[in-house]
Amino acid sequence: FYSMIGDDAVYDLFIIEFTTDWVNEALSELGQRIRLRFPEATIIFLNFWAPRQYSYKGQPLADYHRSNSAFGKWDVFQPELLDATRVVDWKFEPWDPSITKRAAEACGGHILDLPRY
């Protein structure tokens, strides 16, 4: 059995920043392995957002870009393109919280919900 942590290392806090909806039992297995190795440790699963959770509700931005050649390249971040939209044009799609909840329950961990902007 190989451990990246080391054989004699002792930790009392683990923060897991890997909470997405497409990870199923792997997250639970990770929490359980940490709990087995460090029975007294506090395990925290961060529930954070990512830009890919936002989708544009209006005209596809790629189409908008093509019809507005002044915006330049499509493969670089363009504040002007986003400035041409409104907050109500965007939809936030949260990840499935049940996967993180199952992982935390399986190892006696905690979930910390970070604010989204």
C-alpha positions, 0 to 999 in steps of 0.5 A: 500500500502506497501513501502520498502522505507518508507512513508516520504523518499525522494530520488533524484536518483535511479539506477536500476541494473536489465536490462536483456532481459527476463524481459518485462513489469516489468522493465517499471512498476518499473520505472513508480512506482518510477516516480509516487512516486518521480516525480523529481528524476533521474532514471538511468537504468544500461545496464551491461553484465553478464558472461552468455552472453558469449558462447563458439563456439568450442567444448562444454567445458563440453566435453573438460573437460571430455577429459582432466581429469587434469582439476579436478572438473567441478563445480568450476572455473578453470582458466586453462580451460579458458586459453586453449581457445582463445578470438575468441572461444567465442561469446558475445550475447547482451541482447535485448536493446529494453526492457530497452529503453521502460522502460526508455522512460516510466518513463523519465529515462536514460540508462547508458551502462557499458563497457564489458570486 
